[in-house]
Amino acid sequence: MYEICPHTGSSNRSSISQVEKFHIILNMEKEEKKYVNKAEEDEMEIYGYDLCRWKLVLVAVGVICSGGFLLLLLYWMPQWRVKATCKRTTLKDCGVVLLRTTDEFKIWFCAKVRIMPSLGANPFQNPNPIIHKVSNGHAVHFSESAEENKNESKKYLPDEFKIWFCAKVRIMPSLGANPFQNPNPIIHKVSNGHAVHFSESAEENKNESKKYLPIRYFTHHSVKYFWNDSVQSFDVVRGLDESTFCSAIHNEHSTGLTKGMHDYRKAFYGVNEIAVKVPSIFKLLVKEVLNPFYIFQLFSVILWITDEYHYYALAIVIMSVISIVSSLYTIRKQYVMLHDMVAAHSIVRVSVCRGNQEIEEILSTDLVPGDTMLIPSNGTIMPCDAVLLSGTCIVNESMLTGESVPVTKINLPNPSEYPKAVGDEIYSPEVHKRHTLFCGTNVIQTRFYTGELVKALVVRTGFSTAKGQLVRSILYPKPTDFKLYRDAYLFLLSLVVVAGVGFLYTIVHSILNEVPARTIIIESLDIITITVPPALPAAMTAGIVYAQRRLKKIGIFCISPQRINICGQLNLVCFDKTGTLTEDGLDLWGIQRVENACFLLPEETACSESLLKSEFVACMATCHSLTKIEGVLSGDPLDLKMFEAIGWILEEATEEETALHNQIMPTVVRPSKQLSPESKQATDQEMELFELSTGYEIGIVRQFPFSSVLQRMCVIARVLGEKRMDAYMKGAPEVIASLCKQETVPVDFERVLEEYTKQGFRVIALAHRKLESKLTWHKVQTISRDAIESNMDFMGLIIMQNKLKQETPSVLEDLHKANIRTVMVTGDNMLTAISVARDCGMILPQDKVIIAEALPPKDGQAARINWHYADTLAKCTSSSPAINSEDIPVKLVHESLEDLQMTKYHFAMNGKSFAVILEHFQDLVPKLVLHGTVFARMAPDQKTQLVEALQNVDYYVGMCGDGANDCGALKRAHGGISLSELEASVASPFTSRTPSISCVPKLIREGRAALITSFCVFKFMALYSIIQYITVTLLYSILSNLGDFQFLFIDLAIILVVVFTMSLNPAWTELVARRPPSGLISGPLLCSVLSQIIICLAFQALGFFWVKQQSWYEPWTADSDACNGLDAKNTSSAHHGNETIHDEHYIKNYENTTLFFISSFQYLIVAIVFSKGKPFRQPCYKNFLFVLSVIVLYVFIFFIMLHPVEPIDEFLELVCVPPEWRLRIVIIVILNAVVSVLTEEAGDRCGVCFLSSLFGCREKTPKAKYMHLAQELLVDPEWPPKPRTTTEAKVPSSQENGSYQIITVT
């Protein structure tokens, strides 16, 4: 499979003509695109490149000429880096690969192709033979580490220089080939058992060196990709989890590996560890500092130092250092936490079987696929994925599933031993998970045969394991796609355009005024640093950090802070049922037995003398997966409740007992000694009952575990003293009834089942069958499940009660009031789920429920959907009259399309129907998910598919589950909330400390508050830049500027204080029907920002030109005296001493002072205007720190303006202006504040209507697909489907793209 890639010599390459080279390049361009991980979630395109020296020289020159900027650009853009330094070549000959993801993000990566020497091209082939090379008397073994491989490749592979040397070969007589080996006999053990003696001839050594093949590979995201010559591309080396038959696992791989073969495979698979390397502080620092934002800051600081703005530059440096240190601390802390979580129990000592039947103890890091490891009886933490070859294990899989319930794992059946009973099939860890021990799970205890140890075959190691894939998804997550962040970049781009205009204006104006070239360069570049605010990222992060802290206080932990903003947009939440909407535990409500194909009256308890030896109680006692761990009964909660209800005792064989027998001792159940009739009986009767209770025992001979796919479990048991065995089965009523003899199933089975499920009960059906006497214990161990689970006798129903959690109805009511859709996704029965949905208010009493029952194509018939109405399901089978037209749902048109309860109907379907609809009715999927409310019997992957289907119609989807089987959906949703604190919660962005859905509205409220805070901060920072830009541009027109300490005061005392306090507004107390906008590029937000820009520009221009019209105005000099009185003279004389300092930049003038005061107030005005409160945040007056900061700043600025203080004026480089002008500035500021507040309020109330009428938005279709679809369905006469109709999928004659034509048949 993985073969040597021949390297062509330089002489051959030189002989290729230019025409041939051209054809090679042309063919390469036309070459079919190559992919790695084809059709998988992480599928990528792959392109081959090789280093080009002349391109490298050009890039080096460019880097020097650009002062290193080109190097940074190539660092940020890997695709440019590769294309600029390499030339395109075939993958077979490339030295560098360029990878691009095929998802919507199209992210580029590059990786270096490395070469390692190997004795074979495939880890599963037998190298013939594995020869240890000998050089200078030392045995050179196959190198195991990557670094050693690299060095080895240099020793044995020809390099590009082709330098020749010569040396004389000498022969030295010796009794051994290695000073450390035993000289008698002198042999190297190899995997095939042949002895290779030390070769004395140089020719022989030369031949041996040729046996090493150069294997090409690269590493990406902790996974190695090796060259696969058969597909002419790179591919992952798989373990035994793909393309390996179950029979081969037993017959070919179960004996273990020899030491030589183990070392050979280890070269391919590497060390078996999930290595989460914690980067050094230096590496993190370099990576953080090379961020484009910090590079821009560095550019700004250098510019300001050049312009002698030392204090401001120092302030920015301090801010950047604080930001970098904070970021480094957070990132490193997350790495350390993940490393500690993964590293716990990751390295253990394990015993493995070698090919010669020896048992060797090695470190778990040395395991490779094909090793046979022994599972210790006292349990272990699994260091790899392994399939059980012999014995059974009890495993806690909470790390993967979130369920702390122990699971029993049984050995993989060998199809070659019993070909009739078990069909041979390809082994898959997912399909055969009942036989697979997954990495990271805890083996609690084992059971084994006499003389035969519990063995497991290693099938996957390292990052290929289930735990490794989970860790990889955390280490390398998909980027968050959110409109806010896309719009933020566009907004910054627009600021850059504005900066460009200012840049050109400054250059032109300065040239016309004959300003020195150095000043022109500095001032024109300075306008760019003013327009793009350096504190923007820190300011944007502040709101999210505060929200994260508030969430932590209410018991919600977040591992992906950027998702908090996205949660503010959630408009649909999917809920798991059991343990999420309802209580975890089930209570036994009662039983209803069947005799002579008729239901008896319901009974409250099964713990009675009359039922003691009944088959019904025997089924309850044996048909479960319970086990004893340290003397405590544990297992599935439903099984526990069922077993506890009959009051029996479970006894398991001890290790000593199993060691004395050739068969695993069966688990035995028997009635409790305390079991007695309610009325007091005579002593002899008591003794008789005692004898009965001790004498009546049932042994569980074989167990077929519960399967979520089959929806049932089965056991084979035998009563002590009986010759014949019994089969007992329990599971979903519909499934059990279909496997029973029809004459044993009551006629009213469906009606009785529907009555229970409508009331919200969970119903389990029981069945029994007497097995033939010819079935021995040995045959039972090999018989197929299908042979047992047929022709059963239906015995009755167990009715379990699953109560709603107390807070569920009120939480769902809050979500509905906020126009947030709720959907139930459960593995339970559909009618039970519908009942719970009605009880909790997810479906209102007057709403209709339409059940979509989809059937796959069969016997030439096309796939079809039968539509039933849940409330009339029973009537459909009877001769009742047609459904009244009043029962058909009426479409209701609402003013807001956000109210998705616009129609009084809901769709419900099970997992099987959902799968058929996805495959055969793709056009119906958007329509069904638009009103789909109940999805029952859903498998874990189907939950993920449902989340994707909802996202495809532009819903922002939240998922709330208890962690059990919800990991995929929790990861895929925009906001996944796990109610489990187990390790599975690392897959979920949010984890609630309390297992209650009350965390959902809290999270959405905090998300909305954080989102609005982000908008407020972004708008404020944009206005801050524009206000300062306007000020500086106006001052540039008179060849002036703001002073160093004026910049310092504005940026530190005003901006930073305001930004970090305005983000402190907590969330509003309740959810409202409105949702915040999802992006910055929206009508109301743009209208708000543009209106405030115009207002600020108008009032600054008013102050700038009005001051020149004053009678006292003259161009300011050190001798100017516009003030009246002594204070002015003092101020003037104070300035006179420093006039030479300020003459160069012309900072001191009346325009500067006027604009400084007006702009300082404008920053505070827009901060107040943009600090929105209700309905998403608390009002700004409840934000104590913000109010205090604004008041202090207002008072201080008013004070220094109305009552000049000489040291402050000197520090800020202000000039004294007459008192009447100060009052006029106050009037300008007050008018500015009034106009800004009124404009913002008017925009909030009338802006949307104005924009709609201005741009004709009323005529436009909604942007969200689900809203557009809802509008279409309002006028569709064929939707919803009528009761008792069928929708068929008919394949058209052209069969284009597998599309289907939908025909509705009544």
Salt bridges, closest charged atoms under 4 A:
GLU40 OE2 - ARG238 NH2 3.10
GLU41 OE2 - ARG972 NH2 2.94
ASP42 OD2 - ARG472 NH2 3.91
GLU45 OE2 - LYS33 NZ 3.58
GLU45 OE1 - ARG100 NH2 3.33
ASP103 OD2 - LYS478 NZ 3.91
GLU144 OE1 - LYS266 NZ 3.38
GLU152 OE1 - LYS133 NZ 3.89
GLU152 OE2 - LYS155 NZ 3.84
ASP229 OD1 - LYS92 NZ 3.81
ASP241 OD2 - ARG460 NH1 3.63
GLU242 OE1 - ARG238 NE 3.83
ASP263 OD1 - LYS259 NZ 3.12
ASP263 OD1 - HIS262 ND1 3.37
ASP340 OD1 - HIS339 ND1 3.48
GLU360 OE1 - ARG354 NE 2.74
GLU361 OE2 - ARG349 NE 2.93
ASP366 OD1 - LYS266 NZ 2.58
ASP371 OD2 - HIS262 NE2 3.55
ASP371 OD1 - ARG354 NH1 3.22
ASP385 OD2 - ARG460 NH2 2.72
GLU397 OE2 - LYS409 NZ 2.72
GLU425 OE2 - HIS432 NE2 2.97
ASP481 OD1 - ARG486 NH1 2.69
ASP487 OD2 - LYS483 NZ 3.17
ASP576 OD1 - LYS943 NZ 3.68
ASP587 OD1 - LYS641 NZ 3.54
GLU595 OE2 - ARG593 NH1 3.29
GLU603 OE2 - ARG593 NE 2.92
GLU615 OE1 - HIS768 ND1 3.41
ASP639 OD1 - LYS730 NZ 3.02
GLU651 OE2 - ARG670 NH2 2.87
GLU652 OE2 - ARG447 NH2 2.26
GLU686 OE2 - LYS680 NZ 2.56
ASP726 OD1 - HIS768 NE2 2.86
ASP726 OD1 - LYS770 NZ 3.33
ASP748 OD2 - ARG751 NH2 3.15
GLU754 OE2 - LYS758 NZ 3.11
GLU755 OE2 - ARG751 NH1 2.67
GLU772 OE2 - ARG769 NH2 3.58
GLU789 OE1 - ARG712 NE 2.70
GLU789 OE2 - ARG785 NE 2.78
ASP793 OD1 - LYS741 NZ 3.57
GLU813 OE2 - LYS817 NZ 3.64
ASP828 OD2 - LYS577 NZ 3.06
ASP828 OD1 - ARG762 NE 3.80
ASP847 OD2 - HIS906 NE2 2.86
GLU853 OE1 - HIS868 NE2 3.16
ASP871 OD2 - ARG838 NH2 3.49
ASP887 OD1 - LYS848 NZ 3.83
GLU898 OE1 - ARG1075 NH2 3.30
ASP899 OD2 - HIS894 ND1 2.77
GLU919 OE2 - HIS920 NE2 3.83
GLU948 OE2 - ARG972 NH1 2.39
ASP966 OD1 - LYS943 NZ 2.73
GLU1006 OE1 - ARG550 NE 2.96
ASP1119 OD1 - HIS1136 ND1 3.69
GLU1139 OE2 - HIS1136 ND1 3.09
GLU1210 OE1 - HIS1135 ND1 3.11
GLU1210 OE1 - LYS1148 NZ 3.80
GLU1213 OE1 - HIS1142 ND1 2.74
GLU1240 OE2 - LYS1019 NZ 3.79
GLU1240 OE2 - LYS1172 NZ 2.93
ASP1244 OD1 - LYS1172 NZ 3.41
GLU1272 OE2 - HIS1268 NE2 3.01
